[in-house]
């Protein structure tokens, strides 16, 4: 017999008028009310980012990584010991640490060691877990102190599950069933590597698990490495998390991944949460259950890790510390996996390869031909001998700097271990492929001052082409944009036969699955495209950025001579208007945009970037800034300082802020006072006010700390560089 769904219970509670008596989420587990609170925390698509470090840029990140996640996890466990921690996949791929070292060698894997240390309770397999073959997954499973799950993945010959299907976890006397399912599209991307496996539609697998669970669980949560909407199977929904909820009303909550986007929504009454990639967010579900173990309430939050400091104990874990240092050494030429070298200095360039963005957050590298894309396509053409090449800018900020180039720089412009195919195509097929790619843009309408991208199309789906000249007319709807395609100076005929250089992922996932190309690959490279780029620099350095401008966007008039456009762009670049990545600002809305920008005038900027800092005023109208907010927004800069309480306020300069994020506060008024505090061990004082238990200080406080700060037109401008 199946268990009662949350929706049915809430309906009965409503009918009885009992909602007002539900315990608040802040109650500790089982306190006074007899209710029990269970917290489930979820990470997804962390892509082997343990440290919070961009190896391709050789610098610390400021808002992601498992070390930051662990700081937050510990704070939640201290708040509620009935806390579970799960992951929904794409965990062991994505950095040089994993892809070029530890995924290619035997022994302890630092990702799993870190997860063991953090106390994960379960992990769902993502598609990238299969990139390096089945043996690696089984090795990781043996190392993990928690179960790996994928209920819809079985061995073809025996029908047995490849890893676990679900697990029932118990905390605070509550039994929580976690069902893991993985996008069934993996054979499309990994081909022969997964020939031994069958990937079933996710909903049917969840249905079987629920039957098996019966009444043995008080909470059923599905951890899905797939988005709510179908990726390929739009008709059947085999790869849609929404289909799971449509077919299985017993599910109490859904955790989704794969799409790298924040999700905090409901499907009917079922909460759905999803996080961005790299450990940027943690999804939090708080369940309240009554004495009969019936769910009486669920709250959901997606918590940004930007304001959490990395946990030092995780970074100090010997295998984690060793892996971090080994990866940096690998990039600099000091060794890596299986005795391989990262290569140190691989070559050099004569100048940067990407242009500056005119509009903050809107990548020029996808609005015009650039040297980065021309280099990748040139290398693909030379290695494949094909007529035409297609490649994507995987990361909007990918660039090659001027000067020496190391492996991290190569990884930055080509982050996946793709191999290269040569495929026969007709002119008509190539044009269809180009139209498919051009669907990533939104259509331009008169008055738009910028181009923008359809948010339903991830950036990695946009390919740019070499070997042909072409135009993209963005005044036209999708499917009618590719114009004037020329091959070797002549219009490309539909029946003309060509060969195309394209990576294995795009060939499998779009060209074949999408029915864009009928021909089969006639050649596959023995090495990765990234290896080809390394070899190119070894042979041709110094490499100069070259742009042949073989394609351009037409059919648009961005009003570049209109001063109103420059004004709006100025507001965007100052952070007073949102970056228009997925929308266009239109001159018809000029007055409203100016009003919006003025309303968003920043109270505080750091190096020209607007920052969220809560304000207060005294009786004379003087402005004060919350002290901990100032410490938070300056953390990681050259003028950072820490704020602690040790019988009084203690300020330590040149030290990162270790406190957590504070909720935004409304502008408030209070009586001025003199704050006595300790500054680097010495006594000091400053003007301050106290609001809701928090100290607020004037701009003079920053001057006392030798911070370059000035106030003009109501804006406190802080300069750290």
Secondary structure, DSSP 8 states (H G I E B T S, - for coil): -----HHHHHHHHHHHT-GGGS--TTS-TT-SSS-EEEEEEEE---TT--SSEETTTTEE-SS-SHHHHHHHHHHHHHH-SSEEEEE-S--S-SSHIIIIIGGGS-S--HHHHHHHHHT--EEE--GGGGTT-HHHHHHHHHH-SSEEE-TTEEETTT--BSSBSEEEEEETTEEEEEEEEE-TTHHHHHGGGGTTEEE--HHHHHHHHHHHHTTS-SEEEEEEES-SS-SS-TTT-TT-HHHHHHH-TT--EEEE-SS---EEEEETTEEEEE--TTTTEEEEEEEEE-TTS-EEEEEEEEEEGGG----HHHHHSHHHHHHHHHHHHHHHTS--GGG----S--EEESS-SS---SSTTS-GGGTS--HHHHHHHHHHHHHH--SEEEEE-SSTT----SEEE-HHHHHHH--S--EEEEEEEEHHHHHHHHHHHHTTB----TTB-S--B-TTS-GGG-EEEESSEEEEETTS-TTS-EEEEEETTEE--TT-EEEEEEEHHHIIIIIITTT---S-EEEEEEEEHHHHHHHHHHHH-SB-------EEEES----TT-HHHHHHHHHHHTTSS---TTS--BGGGHHHHHHHHHHT--SEEETTEEE---EEE-TT--EEEEHHHHHHHHTTSTT-EEEEESSSEEEEETS---S--------EE---EEEEEEETTEEEEEEEEEETTEEEE-HHHHHHTT-EEEEETTEEEEE--
